[in-house]
Amino acid sequence: MSMSEEGGRDRRGPVRSPQNLAAGLSLVFLAGLALWLTRGLSQGHLNAMGPGMLPDWLAYGVGLCGIALLVAAFLKDGEPLEAWSLRGPFFVVVAILAFAVTIRPFSLGPVSIPGLGMIVAGPLAIIIGGYAAPEVQLRPLLVLAFGLTPFCMVLFGDLLNLPIPVFPQSLAGLMPDGWSQKTILRVLAALMAVAAVVIHISGGRRKDGKIDVVTQPEEI
């Protein structure tokens, strides 16, 4: 290491990794915000989990990760902060807002949105949030949206039995008589998982069927 590099590192002060510092502060802030927003929810216990247990423990985990990054920022050398665009934060915020206004009924003045549940709010948030990356492609986003959402539906609505709106109640009238809420949930989750597999397979077949116009021009 040259003397100029050592002198530049010494002038940076106690913070040795600005990126870790910024990331740690962001995670600690998000954890604190989540704990504040869920302060009125009951945690329950392991045999009967309340609506606040999972969000609270996730917030604790995020906060611990943030603290670890803050400590690493003062102990381990890292990269400086780089220039960033507003594209990422914009689409992430829009995705969060879209999830919030569609999972439950929402009204704001003359605008009223019926509660669509996780079956709509989940894929919508994933697809919008995916456009935070400049190299985004729609097909992988659809596979992720239709694959991750049914997993969350079964985990939160079926296994953990949390009071989270999973699907619009208007869909219950379209199902056969005698089907319970959990049966409808499982059927819808299975259909979404099948859709994710079909989209993934169809994308792979199209990719395999492409013709290289440079090496095989005679096939065109």
Number of C-alpha atoms within 10 A of each C-alpha: 5 6 8 9 10 10 10 10 14 12 10 12 9 11 22 20 22 19 17 26 23 15 17 24 16 15 21 22 15 16 24 16 13 18 19 11 13 16 12 10 14 13 18 12 9 9 7 12 15 18 20 18 19 15 18 22 14 14 21 17 15 21 22 16 17 24 19 14 23 23 16 18 23 17 13 12 14 16 11 14 12 7 5 8 8 8 12 15 13 14 19 19 15 15 23 17 13 18 22 17 19 21 23 20 14 13 11 8 5 5 7 11 13 13 20 22 22 24 24 18 25 26 23 20 23 22 23 19 21 23 19 20 12 9 7 12 12 11 15 16 19 20 22 18 23 26 20 18 23 27 15 17 26 19 13 18 21 17 11 17 16 18 11 14 19 30 22 16 13 9 11 15 8 8 13 9 8 7 11 11 14 15 13 17 21 16 13 19 23 17 14 21 20 14 16 22 15 13 15 16 13 12 15 11 10 9 10 9 9 8 12 10 10 7 8 9 9 7 8 7
